[in-house]
């Protein structure tokens, strides 16, 4: 049976939304680590821990290059002490967070090293980091006793990433289709719930979807800018971006990433009927059918997500899709 979670970008209202998610009946909320776009991930999760009592929560996903493994392990241990048994942790290579700083995603070798080091520290082992041995050596009561057992997952789409997730973590956060063979396979989605009779290109739906559809433009621009022209109104979008000095373009493109169209380019993104399938969008009945398909393909849970247009509406609407209300 599927579990149902919600993704909330870290910001000034995230703890309020998390408290609402708990009241509605979601199992968990997840927050992406995007420090250039909003609040600090661990401060946000601590606020969620203090505002809720039942709700599970966690980062999805942490980007290893942002933090030393010891700082990462200390943060995990701290949250586990604040809210025992409620923390889950996801790691990823960092398309969103790193592309917004002009960097490529991390290698799988770097992922293996970081996750293995963090797991070793949480277990209580001495771990070699940068040529020296490190260990959590907190006095009794200052952090939970080791080993600290927190579920650790990894995001991945390709076969090599998924093989690594299966080897060194407790499960997969899938950014594409689900994968069989994982005890935990959480499918991360983005979209909006359409009212009966509402078209995907209606003003409300298009406003909700435009920042999400724009992710495809951002990703193409980070790898092959000319290919953006293949997308609806892509030539105009690319021309707008190319008016920005080349060294600053990645900063301009990723402003408002996944939340809004404040960068001055994404307002040109055209939301077409294709967005209904390229995002997790449809009427309540249509989305229930898609959930059944995902479960049959190997998903064990769903992380619903949306843009910043009307988070409260989507919390309630996706809850209706999932049968939480």
Secondary structure, DSSP 8 states (H G I E B T S, - for coil): --EEEEE--SSTTHHHHHHHHHHHT-SEEEE---TTTSS-HHHHHHHHHHH-SS-EEEEEEEEGGGS-HHHHHHHHHHHHHHSTTTEEEEEE--HHHHHTTT-----HHHHHHHHHHHHHHHHT--EEETTEEE-----BTTB--SS---EEEEE--SHHHHHHHHHHSSEEEESSS--TT-S-EEEE----EE-TT--TTSHHHHHHHHHHHHHHHHHHHHH-GGGGGGSTTHHHHHHHHHTS-GGGHHHHHHTTTTT--TTSSGGG----TTHHHHTT-EEHHHHHHHHHHHHHTT-SEEEE---SS-HHHHHHHHHHHHT--
